[in-house]
Amino acid sequence: MNFMDFKKAIQKPAHRIVFLGLGNIARGDDAAGLLFMRELKKRLEFRASNFIEAQTNPENYLERILELHPELVVFVDAANVGKAPGDMGWIDSKDLDTARISTHAFNITMVEEYLKTHQVLEVKYFGIRPETTTMGHRISDTVKHQIELFFA
């Protein structure tokens, strides 16, 4: 997958999208979603989008998300997608458990349900396969490189 494929999958006006980055910066590649979002934010195509770095607590941003009245909320996180570290892709909500997108304190499907109960919107999940999520490590060179290639 590359940036062009990513853009094609979105299909919503940029100003009606909220990107929610998840991850723990102290756990290596668990922060890949945050790094990905920082790069995405630089892209002209999404400059009107809303970006929230929720880190490990997406539940703390529920009201903020609803105030923005998005048509689409995209959760970006480290997840078991693809075969190699740094592989990226969309995750079907029925596959969230096997993808292990929610290593965080709050179950991500509960966040989705809450948002959908209060507003009509679409939710998508985008994952980046980690190499290591060991406490005290930084993002691996492999995952950094793959994110750079994604946007090249």
C-alpha angles and dihedrals in degrees: 000000000000139000093275091055090047092053092049091054094054101062096172131106108270094236090058095056129093116195111201115197117206129190148098113255090205093059106068114238092010083089092059092104091056093049091047091052093050089055093044090052089062093059118104092220092064102033090114093051125101119246125198123182098207093167106186098342114065089156089070090066102048096108092044090053092049091048089059092057095217126189089206135029116193118196112205117195147138107278141158098267125142123359106274132055109270095028110139137197152132117287123212110230090238088061097051095106094053092042090052093217092154108065086140133102095263127054106249094215089059088055090051092048092050092051093047091048090058101036142015106252144131123246125205132181124215120188137194117200110238126220095201135003096181115147113256096024127116126228108292121250088238095059093042090052093049091051089051090050091049091060097037 
